[in-house]
Amino acid sequence: MMPIHKLTPRKVATAGPGKHEDGGGLRLVVSRTGAWKWMLRFTLHGKRREMGLGSLLITRAALLALLRRSQSP
């Protein structure tokens, strides 16, 4: 079994250009221009798929909004 959670916050913050795998299907892609995006690799009906999850800032903002909503009464 492949180890998961290999991308620590430190590794994400210092990631250079290229594809950085987390091991659980999550991938951080950093372009040569420095743009970051998250991708999710999965299998659906026997076919390998990739889904873009957005830029680092968009996904961080969405996560914070979700956390705020879940904590409000």
N, CA, C, O and CB atoms as a CASP TS submission, in Angstrom:
PFRMAT TS
TARGET T0000
AUTHOR 0000-0000-0000
METHOD Language model
MODEL 1
PARENT N/A
ATOM      1  N   MET     1       0.848  -1.188   0.000  1.00  0.00           N
ATOM      2  CA  MET     1       0.000   0.000   0.000  1.00  0.00           C
ATOM      3  C   MET     1       0.887   1.243   0.000  1.00  0.00           C
ATOM      4  O   MET     1       1.897   1.304   0.701  1.00  0.00           O
ATOM      5  CB  MET     1      -0.961   0.003   1.228  1.00  0.00           C
ATOM      6  N   MET     2       0.497   2.210  -0.783  1.00  0.00           N
ATOM      7  CA  MET     2       1.259   3.443  -0.919  1.00  0.00           C
ATOM      8  C   MET     2       1.043   4.360   0.292  1.00  0.00           C
ATOM      9  O   MET     2      -0.097   4.547   0.716  1.00  0.00           O
ATOM     10  CB  MET     2       0.865   4.169  -2.214  1.00  0.00           C
ATOM     11  N   PRO     3       2.109   4.932   0.856  1.00  0.00           N
ATOM     12  CA  PRO     3       1.929   5.848   1.994  1.00  0.00           C
ATOM     13  C   PRO     3       1.162   7.104   1.556  1.00  0.00           C
ATOM     14  O   PRO     3       1.322   7.596   0.439  1.00  0.00           O
ATOM     15  CB  PRO     3       3.308   6.243   2.599  1.00  0.00           C
ATOM     16  N   ILE     4       0.324   7.603   2.475  1.00  0.00           N
ATOM     17  CA  ILE     4      -0.435   8.814   2.168  1.00  0.00           C
ATOM     18  C   ILE     4      -0.012   9.930   3.104  1.00  0.00           C
ATOM     19  O   ILE     4       0.751   9.719   4.046  1.00  0.00           O
ATOM     20  CB  ILE     4      -1.954   8.560   2.279  1.00  0.00           C
ATOM     21  N   HIS     5      -0.520  11.115   2.829  1.00  0.00           N
ATOM     22  CA  HIS     5      -0.228  12.322   3.615  1.00  0.00           C
ATOM     23  C   HIS     5       1.255  12.676   3.580  1.00  0.00           C
ATOM     24  O   HIS     5       1.833  13.059   4.597  1.00  0.00           O
ATOM     25  CB  HIS     5      -0.678  12.132   5.063  1.00  0.00           C
ATOM     26  N   LYS     6       1.865  12.544   2.407  1.00  0.00           N
ATOM     27  CA  LYS     6       3.286  12.869   2.269  1.00  0.00           C
ATOM     28  C   LYS     6       3.519  14.368   2.113  1.00  0.00           C
ATOM     29  O   LYS     6       4.636  14.843   2.319  1.00  0.00           O
ATOM     30  CB  LYS     6       3.877  12.133   1.077  1.00  0.00           C
ATOM     31  N   LEU     7       2.467  15.128   1.748  1.00  0.00           N
ATOM     32  CA  LEU     7       2.624  16.575   1.585  1.00  0.00           C
ATOM     33  C   LEU     7       2.330  17.264   2.914  1.00  0.00           C
ATOM     34  O   LEU     7       1.174  17.383   3.321  1.00  0.00           O
ATOM     35  CB  LEU     7       1.685  17.118   0.464  1.00  0.00           C
ATOM     36  N   THR     8       3.363  17.707   3.570  1.00  0.00           N
ATOM     37  CA  THR     8       3.209  18.454   4.810  1.00  0.00           C
ATOM     38  C   THR     8       3.024  19.932   4.459  1.00  0.00           C
ATOM     39  O   THR     8       3.338  20.336   3.340  1.00  0.00           O
ATOM     40  CB  THR     8       4.441  18.245   5.756  1.00  0.00           C
ATOM     41  N   PRO     9       2.523  20.743   5.389  1.00  0.00           N
ATOM     42  CA  PRO     9       2.405  22.171   5.110  1.00  0.00           C
ATOM     43  C   PRO     9       3.746  22.790   4.692  1.00  0.00           C
ATOM     44  O   PRO     9       3.784  23.672   3.834  1.00  0.00           O
ATOM     45  CB  PRO     9       1.860  22.895   6.337  1.00  0.00           C
ATOM     46  N   ARG    10       4.820  22.334   5.288  1.00  0.00           N
ATOM     47  CA  ARG    10       6.154  22.851   4.933  1.00  0.00           C
ATOM     48  C   ARG    10       6.521  22.494   3.496  1.00  0.00           C
ATOM     49  O   ARG    10       7.043  23.330   2.758  1.00  0.00           O
ATOM     50  CB  ARG    10       7.219  22.296   5.897  1.00  0.00           C
ATOM     51  N   LYS    11       6.246  21.237   3.095  1.00  0.00           N
ATOM     52  CA  LYS    11       6.547  20.813   1.728  1.00  0.00           C
ATOM     53  C   LYS    11       5.716  21.583   0.710  1.00  0.00           C
ATOM     54  O   LYS    11       6.208  21.922  -0.366  1.00  0.00           O
ATOM     55  CB  LYS    11       6.302  19.314   1.572  1.00  0.00           C
ATOM     56  N   VAL    12       4.460  21.860   1.044  1.00  0.00           N
ATOM     57  CA  VAL    12       3.605  22.632   0.140  1.00  0.00           C
ATOM     58  C   VAL    12       4.141  24.052   0.001  1.00  0.00           C
ATOM     59  O   VAL    12       4.221  24.582  -1.107  1.00  0.00           O
ATOM     60  CB  VAL    12       2.144  22.654   0.652  1.00  0.00           C
ATOM     61  N   ALA    13       4.507  24.666   1.119  1.00  0.00           N
ATOM     62  CA  ALA    13       4.983  26.048   1.101  1.00  0.00           C
ATOM     63  C   ALA    13       6.287  26.205   0.327  1.00  0.00           C
ATOM     64  O   ALA    13       6.541  27.262  -0.251  1.00  0.00           O
ATOM     65  CB  ALA    13       5.170  26.548   2.516  1.00  0.00           C
ATOM     66  N   THR    14       7.112  25.163   0.311  1.00  0.00           N
ATOM     67  CA  THR    14       8.417  25.269  -0.342  1.00  0.00           C
ATOM     68  C   THR    14       8.490  24.487  -1.653  1.00  0.00           C
ATOM     69  O   THR    14       9.578  24.288  -2.193  1.00  0.00           O
ATOM     70  CB  THR    14       9.498  24.782   0.594  1.00  0.00           C
ATOM     71  N   ALA    15       7.352  24.047  -2.165  1.00  0.00           N
ATOM     72  CA  ALA    15       7.325  23.228  -3.385  1.00  0.00           C
ATOM     73  C   ALA    15       7.803  24.028  -4.596  1.00  0.00           C
ATOM     74  O   ALA    15       7.348  25.146  -4.838  1.00  0.00           O
ATOM     75  CB  ALA    15       5.903  22.688  -3.639  1.00  0.00           C
ATOM     76  N   GLY    16       8.712  23.444  -5.339  1.00  0.00           N
ATOM     77  CA  GLY    16       9.192  24.042  -6.578  1.00  0.00           C
ATOM     78  C   GLY    16       8.363  23.555  -7.750  1.00  0.00           C
ATOM     79  O   GLY    16       7.439  22.764  -7.563  1.00  0.00           O
ATOM     80  N   PRO    17       8.675  24.011  -8.958  1.00  0.00           N
ATOM     81  CA  PRO    17       7.916  23.592 -10.139  1.00  0.00           C
ATOM     82  C   PRO    17       7.902  22.074 -10.294  1.00  0.00           C
ATOM     83  O   PRO    17       8.910  21.403 -10.068  1.00  0.00           O
ATOM     84  CB  PRO    17       8.500  24.234 -11.393  1.00  0.00           C
ATOM     85  N   GLY    18       6.745  21.546 -10.682  1.00  0.00           N
ATOM     86  CA  GLY    18       6.601  20.113 -10.900  1.00  0.00           C
ATOM     87  C   GLY    18       5.341  19.580 -10.245  1.00  0.00           C
ATOM     88  O   GLY    18       4.506  20.342  -9.757  1.00  0.00           O
ATOM     89  N   LYS    19       5.216  18.257 -10.242  1.00  0.00           N
ATOM     90  CA  LYS    19       4.064  17.578  -9.651  1.00  0.00           C
ATOM     91  C   LYS    19       4.487  16.964  -8.322  1.00  0.00           C
ATOM     92  O   LYS    19       5.479  16.238  -8.248  1.00  0.00           O
ATOM     93  CB  LYS    19       3.495  16.486 -10.613  1.00  0.00           C
ATOM     94  N   HIS    20       3.728  17.261  -7.283  1.00  0.00           N
ATOM     95  CA  HIS    20       4.047  16.788  -5.939  1.00  0.00           C
ATOM     96  C   HIS    20       2.874  15.949  -5.443  1.00  0.00           C
ATOM     97  O   HIS    20       1.781  16.473  -5.230  1.00  0.00           O
ATOM     98  CB  HIS    20       4.342  17.983  -4.964  1.00  0.00           C
ATOM     99  N   GLU    21       3.098  14.646  -5.260  1.00  0.00           N
ATOM    100  CA  GLU    21       2.048  13.696  -4.900  1.00  0.00           C
ATOM    101  C   GLU    21       1.907  13.563  -3.384  1.00  0.00           C
ATOM    102  O   GLU    21       2.891  13.596  -2.645  1.00  0.00           O
ATOM    103  CB  GLU    21       2.339  12.329  -5.519  1.00  0.00           C
ATOM    104  N   ASP    22       0.650  13.411  -2.939  1.00  0.00           N
ATOM    105  CA  ASP    22       0.387  13.154  -1.538  1.00  0.00           C
ATOM    106  C   ASP    22       0.291  11.656  -1.254  1.00  0.00           C
ATOM    107  O   ASP    22       0.412  11.234  -0.104  1.00  0.00           O
ATOM    108  CB  ASP    22      -0.891  13.852  -1.112  1.00  0.00           C
ATOM    109  N   GLY    23       0.079  10.871  -2.273  1.00  0.00           N
ATOM    110  CA  GLY    23      -0.018   9.431  -2.099  1.00  0.00           C
ATOM    111  C   GLY    23      -1.438   8.925  -2.028  1.00  0.00           C
ATOM    112  O   GLY    23      -1.663   7.729  -2.213  1.00  0.00           O
ATOM    113  N   GLY    24      -2.388   9.768  -1.772  1.00  0.00           N
ATOM    114  CA  GLY    24      -3.791   9.362  -1.698  1.00  0.00           C
ATOM    115  C   GLY    24      -4.592   9.853  -2.885  1.00  0.00           C
ATOM    116  O   GLY    24      -5.818   9.938  -2.808  1.00  0.00           O
ATOM    117  N   GLY    25      -3.925  10.177  -3.980  1.00  0.00           N
ATOM    118  CA  GLY    25      -4.602  10.672  -5.167  1.00  0.00           C
ATOM    119  C   GLY    25      -4.550  12.190  -5.277  1.00  0.00           C
ATOM    120  O   GLY    25      -4.891  12.744  -6.321  1.00  0.00           O
ATOM    121  N   LEU    26      -4.132  12.862  -4.223  1.00  0.00           N
ATOM    122  CA  LEU    26      -4.041  14.321  -4.241  1.00  0.00           C
ATOM    123  C   LEU    26      -2.685  14.733  -4.797  1.00  0.00           C
ATOM    124  O   LEU    26      -1.654  14.172  -4.426  1.00  0.00           O
ATOM    125  CB  LEU    26      -4.253  14.910  -2.819  1.00  0.00           C
ATOM    126  N   ARG    27      -2.694  15.715  -5.687  1.00  0.00           N
ATOM    127  CA  ARG    27      -1.461  16.166  -6.328  1.00  0.00           C
ATOM    128  C   ARG    27      -1.439  17.696  -6.364  1.00  0.00           C
ATOM    129  O   ARG    27      -2.418  18.337  -6.745  1.00  0.00           O
ATOM    130  CB  ARG    27      -1.334  15.578  -7.767  1.00  0.00           C
ATOM    131  N   LEU    28      -0.319  18.254  -5.965  1.00  0.00           N
ATOM    132  CA  LEU    28      -0.082  19.692  -6.099  1.00  0.00           C
ATOM    133  C   LEU    28       0.769  19.891  -7.336  1.00  0.00           C
ATOM    134  O   LEU    28       1.843  19.301  -7.456  1.00  0.00           O
ATOM    135  CB  LEU    28       0.614  20.297  -4.820  1.00  0.00           C
ATOM    136  N   VAL    29       0.293  20.724  -8.262  1.00  0.00           N
ATOM    137  CA  VAL    29       1.029  21.005  -9.489  1.00  0.00           C
ATOM    138  C   VAL    29       1.484  22.458  -9.428  1.00  0.00           C
ATOM    139  O   VAL    29       0.667  23.371  -9.315  1.00  0.00           O
ATOM    140  CB  VAL    29       0.153  20.730 -10.767  1.00  0.00           C
ATOM    141  N   VAL    30       2.801  22.660  -9.504  1.00  0.00           N
ATOM    142  CA  VAL    30       3.370  24.006  -9.476  1.00  0.00           C
ATOM    143  C   VAL    30       3.983  24.271 -10.844  1.00  0.00           C
ATOM    144  O   VAL    30       4.852  23.526 -11.297  1.00  0.00           O
ATOM    145  CB  VAL    30       4.438  24.163  -8.329  1.00  0.00           C
ATOM    146  N   SER    31       3.526  25.342 -11.502  1.00  0.00           N
ATOM    147  CA  SER    31       4.040  25.674 -12.828  1.00  0.00           C
ATOM    148  C   SER    31       5.361  26.430 -12.711  1.00  0.00           C
ATOM    149  O   SER    31       5.762  26.845 -11.624  1.00  0.00           O
ATOM    150  CB  SER    31       3.010  26.511 -13.615  1.00  0.00           C
ATOM    151  N   ARG    32       6.027  26.600 -13.851  1.00  0.00           N
ATOM    152  CA  ARG    32       7.296  27.345 -13.850  1.00  0.00           C
ATOM    153  C   ARG    32       7.085  28.806 -13.466  1.00  0.00           C
ATOM    154  O   ARG    32       8.008  29.464 -12.985  1.00  0.00           O
ATOM    155  CB  ARG    32       7.966  27.261 -15.230  1.00  0.00           C
ATOM    156  N   THR    33       5.859  29.321 -13.681  1.00  0.00           N
ATOM    157  CA  THR    33       5.564  30.712 -13.310  1.00  0.00           C
ATOM    158  C   THR    33       5.254  30.854 -11.826  1.00  0.00           C
ATOM    159  O   THR    33       5.134  31.967 -11.313  1.00  0.00           O
ATOM    160  CB  THR    33       4.392  31.237 -14.129  1.00  0.00           C
ATOM    161  N   GLY    34       5.123  29.717 -11.136  1.00  0.00           N
ATOM    162  CA  GLY    34       4.851  29.750  -9.707  1.00  0.00           C
ATOM    163  C   GLY    34       3.392  29.565  -9.351  1.00  0.00           C
ATOM    164  O   GLY    34       3.043  29.595  -8.171  1.00  0.00           O
ATOM    165  N   ALA    35       2.514  29.372 -10.354  1.00  0.00           N
ATOM    166  CA  ALA    35       1.094  29.151 -10.081  1.00  0.00           C
ATOM    167  C   ALA    35       0.902  27.753  -9.504  1.00  0.00           C
ATOM    168  O   ALA    35       1.507  26.792  -9.980  1.00  0.00           O
ATOM    169  CB  ALA    35       0.242  29.334 -11.371  1.00  0.00           C
ATOM    170  N   TRP    36       0.059  27.641  -8.479  1.00  0.00           N
ATOM    171  CA  TRP    36      -0.196  26.359  -7.825  1.00  0.00           C
ATOM    172  C   TRP    36      -1.622  25.942  -8.111  1.00  0.00           C
ATOM    173  O   TRP    36      -2.528  26.774  -8.121  1.00  0.00           O
ATOM    174  CB  TRP    36       0.056  26.443  -6.295  1.00  0.00           C
ATOM    175  N   LYS    37      -1.826  24.643  -8.345  1.00  0.00           N
ATOM    176  CA  LYS    37      -3.184  24.111  -8.444  1.00  0.00           C
ATOM    177  C   LYS    37      -3.210  22.710  -7.872  1.00  0.00           C
ATOM    178  O   LYS    37      -2.215  21.986  -7.911  1.00  0.00           O
ATOM    179  CB  LYS    37      -3.683  24.112  -9.911  1.00  0.00           C
ATOM    180  N   TRP    38      -4.362  22.339  -7.341  1.00  0.00           N
ATOM    181  CA  TRP    38      -4.566  21.017  -6.772  1.00  0.00           C
ATOM    182  C   TRP    38      -5.319  20.155  -7.765  1.00  0.00           C
ATOM    183  O   TRP    38      -6.260  20.619  -8.409  1.00  0.00           O
ATOM    184  CB  TRP    38      -5.325  21.100  -5.434  1.00  0.00           C
ATOM    185  N   MET    39      -4.908  18.894  -7.892  1.00  0.00           N
ATOM    186  CA  MET    39      -5.566  17.924  -8.750  1.00  0.00           C
ATOM    187  C   MET    39      -5.874  16.683  -7.907  1.00  0.00           C
ATOM    188  O   MET    39      -5.127  16.339  -6.991  1.00  0.00           O
ATOM    189  CB  MET    39      -4.675  17.565  -9.996  1.00  0.00           C
ATOM    190  N   LEU    40      -6.980  16.024  -8.230  1.00  0.00           N
ATOM    191  CA  LEU    40      -7.333  14.776  -7.580  1.00  0.00           C
ATOM    192  C   LEU    40      -7.396  13.693  -8.640  1.00  0.00           C
ATOM    193  O   LEU    40      -8.147  13.817  -9.607  1.00  0.00           O
ATOM    194  CB  LEU    40      -8.682  14.895  -6.814  1.00  0.00           C
ATOM    195  N   ARG    41      -6.615  12.631  -8.474  1.00  0.00           N
ATOM    196  CA  ARG    41      -6.620  11.492  -9.396  1.00  0.00           C
ATOM    197  C   ARG    41      -7.454  10.385  -8.775  1.00  0.00           C
ATOM    198  O   ARG    41      -7.281  10.048  -7.604  1.00  0.00           O
ATOM    199  CB  ARG    41      -5.165  10.993  -9.706  1.00  0.00           C
ATOM    200  N   PHE    42      -8.366   9.817  -9.570  1.00  0.00           N
ATOM    201  CA  PHE    42      -9.221   8.747  -9.075  1.00  0.00           C
ATOM    202  C   PHE    42      -9.619   7.841 -10.226  1.00  0.00           C
ATOM    203  O   PHE    42      -9.373   8.161 -11.389  1.00  0.00           O
ATOM    204  CB  PHE    42     -10.471   9.317  -8.374  1.00  0.00           C
ATOM    205  N   THR    43     -10.233   6.712  -9.904  1.00  0.00           N
ATOM    206  CA  THR    43     -10.711   5.769 -10.911  1.00  0.00           C
ATOM    207  C   THR    43     -12.225   5.736 -10.851  1.00  0.00           C
ATOM    208  O   THR    43     -12.810   5.591  -9.777  1.00  0.00           O
ATOM    209  CB  THR    43     -10.112   4.346 -10.693  1.00  0.00           C
ATOM    210  N   LEU    44     -12.861   5.871 -12.016  1.00  0.00           N
ATOM    211  CA  LEU    44     -14.318   5.843 -12.122  1.00  0.00           C
ATOM    212  C   LEU    44     -14.687   4.905 -13.257  1.00  0.00           C
ATOM    213  O   LEU    44     -14.287   5.116 -14.403  1.00  0.00           O
ATOM    214  CB  LEU    44     -14.907   7.275 -12.358  1.00  0.00           C
ATOM    215  N   HIS    45     -15.443   3.877 -12.940  1.00  0.00           N
ATOM    216  CA  HIS    45     -15.847   2.876 -13.930  1.00  0.00           C
ATOM    217  C   HIS    45     -14.644   2.283 -14.645  1.00  0.00           C
ATOM    218  O   HIS    45     -14.686   2.054 -15.854  1.00  0.00           O
ATOM    219  CB  HIS    45     -16.803   3.491 -14.947  1.00  0.00           C
ATOM    220  N   GLY    46     -13.577   2.035 -13.905  1.00  0.00           N
ATOM    221  CA  GLY    46     -12.390   1.407 -14.453  1.00  0.00           C
ATOM    222  C   GLY    46     -11.474   2.320 -15.250  1.00  0.00           C
ATOM    223  O   GLY    46     -10.480   1.855 -15.808  1.00  0.00           O
ATOM    224  N   LYS    47     -11.787   3.611 -15.315  1.00  0.00           N
ATOM    225  CA  LYS    47     -10.947   4.553 -16.059  1.00  0.00           C
ATOM    226  C   LYS    47     -10.326   5.566 -15.120  1.00  0.00           C
ATOM    227  O   LYS    47     -10.982   6.072 -14.209  1.00  0.00           O
ATOM    228  CB  LYS    47     -11.760   5.270 -17.144  1.00  0.00           C
ATOM    229  N   ARG    48      -9.053   5.859 -15.351  1.00  0.00           N
ATOM    230  CA  ARG    48      -8.328   6.849 -14.553  1.00  0.00           C
ATOM    231  C   ARG    48      -8.813   8.247 -14.925  1.00  0.00           C
ATOM    232  O   ARG    48      -8.895   8.586 -16.106  1.00  0.00           O
ATOM    233  CB  ARG    48      -6.789   6.725 -14.769  1.00  0.00           C
ATOM    234  N   ARG    49      -9.132   9.048 -13.925  1.00  0.00           N
ATOM    235  CA  ARG    49      -9.620  10.420 -14.137  1.00  0.00           C
ATOM    236  C   ARG    49      -8.793  11.387 -13.307  1.00  0.00           C
ATOM    237  O   ARG    49      -8.161  10.995 -12.325  1.00  0.00           O
ATOM    238  CB  ARG    49     -11.127  10.544 -13.771  1.00  0.00           C
ATOM    239  N   GLU    50      -8.802  12.646 -13.706  1.00  0.00           N
ATOM    240  CA  GLU    50      -8.209  13.729 -12.928  1.00  0.00           C
ATOM    241  C   GLU    50      -9.230  14.851 -12.818  1.00  0.00           C
ATOM    242  O   GLU    50      -9.891  15.204 -13.795  1.00  0.00           O
ATOM    243  CB  GLU    50      -6.881  14.239 -13.578  1.00  0.00           C
ATOM    244  N   MET    51      -9.349  15.401 -11.626  1.00  0.00           N
ATOM    245  CA  MET    51     -10.270  16.508 -11.396  1.00  0.00           C
ATOM    246  C   MET    51      -9.487  17.672 -10.807  1.00  0.00           C
ATOM    247  O   MET    51      -8.776  17.511  -9.816  1.00  0.00           O
ATOM    248  CB  MET    51     -11.438  16.086 -10.454  1.00  0.00           C
ATOM    249  N   GLY    52      -9.618  18.834 -11.413  1.00  0.00           N
ATOM    250  CA  GLY    52      -8.984  20.029 -10.877  1.00  0.00           C
ATOM    251  C   GLY    52      -9.765  20.547  -9.693  1.00  0.00           C
ATOM    252  O   GLY    52     -10.988  20.669  -9.752  1.00  0.00           O
ATOM    253  N   LEU    53      -9.059  20.855  -8.610  1.00  0.00           N
ATOM    254  CA  LEU    53      -9.708  21.357  -7.401  1.00  0.00           C
ATOM    255  C   LEU    53      -9.506  22.854  -7.216  1.00  0.00           C
ATOM    256  O   LEU    53     -10.019  23.437  -6.261  1.00  0.00           O
ATOM    257  CB  LEU    53      -9.185  20.620  -6.190  1.00  0.00           C
ATOM    258  N   GLY    54      -8.765  23.474  -8.119  1.00  0.00           N
ATOM    259  CA  GLY    54      -8.573  24.913  -8.050  1.00  0.00           C
ATOM    260  C   GLY    54      -7.196  25.294  -7.528  1.00  0.00           C
ATOM    261  O   GLY    54      -6.360  24.452  -7.199  1.00  0.00           O
ATOM    262  N   SER    55      -7.007  26.585  -7.472  1.00  0.00           N
ATOM    263  CA  SER    55      -5.717  27.090  -7.001  1.00  0.00           C
ATOM    264  C   SER    55      -5.628  26.949  -5.489  1.00  0.00           C
ATOM    265  O   SER    55      -6.633  26.715  -4.818  1.00  0.00           O
ATOM    266  CB  SER    55      -5.517  28.566  -7.417  1.00  0.00           C
ATOM    267  N   LEU    56      -4.447  27.088  -4.970  1.00  0.00           N
ATOM    268  CA  LEU    56      -4.239  26.974  -3.530  1.00  0.00           C
ATOM    269  C   LEU    56      -5.086  27.991  -2.780  1.00  0.00           C
ATOM    270  O   LEU    56      -5.675  27.657  -1.752  1.00  0.00           O
ATOM    271  CB  LEU    56      -2.760  27.161  -3.184  1.00  0.00           C
ATOM    272  N   LEU    57      -5.160  29.222  -3.267  1.00  0.00           N
ATOM    273  CA  LEU    57      -5.915  30.264  -2.568  1.00  0.00           C
ATOM    274  C   LEU    57      -7.407  29.996  -2.602  1.00  0.00           C
ATOM    275  O   LEU    57      -8.093  30.214  -1.604  1.00  0.00           O
ATOM    276  CB  LEU    57      -5.626  31.624  -3.176  1.00  0.00           C
ATOM    277  N   ILE    58      -7.923  29.525  -3.730  1.00  0.00           N
ATOM    278  CA  ILE    58      -9.352  29.254  -3.828  1.00  0.00           C
ATOM    279  C   ILE    58      -9.739  28.118  -2.892  1.00  0.00           C
ATOM    280  O   ILE    58     -10.730  28.227  -2.170  1.00  0.00           O
ATOM    281  CB  ILE    58      -9.741  28.912  -5.273  1.00  0.00           C
ATOM    282  N   THR    59      -8.986  27.047  -2.893  1.00  0.00           N
ATOM    283  CA  THR    59      -9.342  25.916  -2.051  1.00  0.00           C
ATOM    284  C   THR    59      -9.178  26.251  -0.569  1.00  0.00           C
ATOM    285  O   THR    59      -9.952  25.771   0.259  1.00  0.00           O
ATOM    286  CB  THR    59      -8.491  24.704  -2.411  1.00  0.00           C
ATOM    287  N   ARG    60      -8.187  27.063  -0.226  1.00  0.00           N
ATOM    288  CA  ARG    60      -8.007  27.480   1.171  1.00  0.00           C
ATOM    289  C   ARG    60      -9.195  28.337   1.616  1.00  0.00           C
ATOM    290  O   ARG    60      -9.700  28.163   2.725  1.00  0.00           O
ATOM    291  CB  ARG    60      -6.672  28.267   1.346  1.00  0.00           C
ATOM    292  N   ALA    61      -9.639  29.252   0.767  1.00  0.00           N
ATOM    293  CA  ALA    61     -10.781  30.103   1.104  1.00  0.00           C
ATOM    294  C   ALA    61     -12.050  29.267   1.254  1.00  0.00           C
ATOM    295  O   ALA    61     -12.850  29.504   2.160  1.00  0.00           O
ATOM    296  CB  ALA    61     -10.982  31.187   0.028  1.00  0.00           C
ATOM    297  N   ALA    62     -12.233  28.295   0.371  1.00  0.00           N
ATOM    298  CA  ALA    62     -13.410  27.436   0.455  1.00  0.00           C
ATOM    299  C   ALA    62     -13.388  26.595   1.731  1.00  0.00           C
ATOM    300  O   ALA    62     -14.424  26.406   2.369  1.00  0.00           O
ATOM    301  CB  ALA    62     -13.493  26.526  -0.774  1.00  0.00           C
ATOM    302  N   LEU    63     -12.227  26.099   2.096  1.00  0.00           N
ATOM    303  CA  LEU    63     -12.097  25.309   3.317  1.00  0.00           C
ATOM    304  C   LEU    63     -12.399  26.154   4.547  1.00  0.00           C
ATOM    305  O   LEU    63     -13.097  25.700   5.454  1.00  0.00           O
ATOM    306  CB  LEU    63     -10.693  24.709   3.420  1.00  0.00           C
ATOM    307  N   LEU    64     -11.884  27.373   4.589  1.00  0.00           N
ATOM    308  CA  LEU    64     -12.157  28.251   5.730  1.00  0.00           C
ATOM    309  C   LEU    64     -13.639  28.577   5.835  1.00  0.00           C
ATOM    310  O   LEU    64     -14.195  28.600   6.934  1.00  0.00           O
ATOM    311  CB  LEU    64     -11.348  29.542   5.615  1.00  0.00           C
ATOM    312  N   ALA    65     -14.285  28.829   4.694  1.00  0.00           N
ATOM    313  CA  ALA    65     -15.720  29.117   4.706  1.00  0.00           C
ATOM    314  C   ALA    65     -16.510  27.915   5.209  1.00  0.00           C
ATOM    315  O   ALA    65     -17.462  28.072   5.974  1.00  0.00           O
ATOM    316  CB  ALA    65     -16.201  29.516   3.303  1.00  0.00           C
ATOM    317  N   LEU    66     -16.126  26.731   4.788  1.00  0.00           N
ATOM    318  CA  LEU    66     -16.795  25.518   5.236  1.00  0.00           C
ATOM    319  C   LEU    66     -16.610  25.317   6.735  1.00  0.00           C
ATOM    320  O   LEU    66     -17.558  24.956   7.433  1.00  0.00           O
ATOM    321  CB  LEU    66     -16.269  24.305   4.471  1.00  0.00           C
ATOM    322  N   LEU    67     -15.400  25.547   7.234  1.00  0.00           N
ATOM    323  CA  LEU    67     -15.151  25.411   8.668  1.00  0.00           C
ATOM    324  C   LEU    67     -15.970  26.417   9.472  1.00  0.00           C
ATOM    325  O   LEU    67     -16.513  26.083  10.525  1.00  0.00           O
ATOM    326  CB  LEU    67     -13.661  25.591   8.966  1.00  0.00           C
ATOM    327  N   ARG    68     -16.058  27.646   8.973  1.00  0.00           N
ATOM    328  CA  ARG    68     -16.843  28.672   9.681  1.00  0.00           C
ATOM    329  C   ARG    68     -18.321  28.278   9.742  1.00  0.00           C
ATOM    330  O   ARG    68     -18.971  28.432  10.776  1.00  0.00           O
ATOM    331  CB  ARG    68     -16.688  30.050   8.987  1.00  0.00           C
ATOM    332  N   ARG    69     -18.845  27.765   8.615  1.00  0.00           N
ATOM    333  CA  ARG    69     -20.253  27.364   8.580  1.00  0.00           C
ATOM    334  C   ARG    69     -20.512  26.197   9.527  1.00  0.00           C
ATOM    335  O   ARG    69     -21.552  26.150  10.183  1.00  0.00           O
ATOM    336  CB  ARG    69     -20.668  26.985   7.151  1.00  0.00           C
ATOM    337  N   SER    70     -19.578  25.260   9.603  1.00  0.00           N
ATOM    338  CA  SER    70     -19.803  24.084  10.449  1.00  0.00           C
ATOM    339  C   SER    70     -19.700  24.427  11.929  1.00  0.00           C
ATOM    340  O   SER    70     -20.241  23.696  12.758  1.00  0.00           O
ATOM    341  CB  SER    70     -18.803  22.986  10.103  1.00  0.00           C
ATOM    342  N   GLN    71     -19.021  25.519  12.286  1.00  0.00           N
ATOM    343  CA  GLN    71     -18.866  25.899  13.683  1.00  0.00           C
ATOM    344  C   GLN    71     -19.954  26.862  14.164  1.00  0.00           C
ATOM    345  O   GLN    71     -20.116  27.054  15.369  1.00  0.00           O
ATOM    346  CB  GLN    71     -17.512  26.523  13.888  1.00  0.00           C
ATOM    347  N   SER    72     -20.692  27.461  13.245  1.00  0.00           N
ATOM    348  CA  SER    72     -21.729  28.412  13.671  1.00  0.00           C
ATOM    349  C   SER    72     -22.972  27.637  14.116  1.00  0.00           C
ATOM    350  O   SER    72     -23.297  26.593  13.549  1.00  0.00           O
ATOM    351  CB  SER    72     -22.085  29.411  12.516  1.00  0.00           C
ATOM    352  N   PRO    73     -23.662  28.159  15.135  1.00  0.00           N
ATOM    353  CA  PRO    73     -24.853  27.446  15.670  1.00  0.00           C
ATOM    354  C   PRO    73     -26.034  27.487  14.737  1.00  0.00           C
ATOM    355  O   PRO    73     -27.089  26.937  15.053  1.00  0.00           O
ATOM    356  CB  PRO    73     -25.265  28.036  16.997  1.00  0.00           C
TER
END
